[in-house]
Amino acid sequence: HTDEQMSLNALSVMEPARLDFNPRMFQYGGAYIYGLGAYLGFLHIVKAVKITPDLKYYLKNPDEMGGIFVAGRALNIFFYFASVLAVYFIIKNLYGSNMGFISSFIFAFCPAVYFQTHIMKPYIQSLFFLILSVMFALEINKNRYSARNNILCGIFSGLTIGTMPAYFVFLFFNMILIMDLKSGKKSNILFTVACAAFIMFAITNPYALLHFNEFIAEFSGTGG
């Protein structure tokens, strides 16, 4: 796919020996880029793929480059099935096992979701974290708020935008669920969730904050 190489380009410009992990692109979040790098690094160690800065090697051995893309897509397949299971358990808790099965089945075969298993992009991973954040926001909405649920909602919200910054718009649903809470503590809960989300985003995207103007410029350009 035309944009699949973007993550590999971001990894290729880093200089770990100089502790320079700046991806120099912010359209995809650091949670995805660094996670993909760690995953491919592990596969390289176990000799499942070949990672080298020598581009001539891949020109001479195109199958090795193909193996990297297949590995990246395999990672998305894992997150695809994890997302299907997450949808099942959320709907099951709300409406029972039968609705959980029907909903997860429809979700699994939704073209926009299933398509993500065929490309090496961060969308399905960000969607997985979004689903988990909604799961904990629903727990909070049902008056099951606790430090654990509040923080986990924030962590997965942070990972959602830390993986795909454009997905921040979907987090307003979590805000609505929390603001709908009939409790005087909802302001404190919202603050805790927001702090946890920001911390997780900052951990996974430090260069987006260090180069905030570049981050906003690229993000605005992508959106426009």
Secondary structure, DSSP 8 states (H G I E B T S, - for coil): -TTTHHHHHHHHT-BGGGTB---S--SS-HHHHHHHHHHHHHHHHTTSS---S-HHHHHH-HHHHHHHHHHHHHHHHHHHHHHHHHHHHHHHHHH-HHHHHHHHHHHHT-HHHHGGGGS--SHHHHHHHHHHHHHHHHHHHTT---HHHHHHHHHHHHHHHHH-GGGGGGGHHHHHHHHT--STTHHHHHHHHHHHHHHHHHHH-HHHHHTHHHHHHHHHHHH-
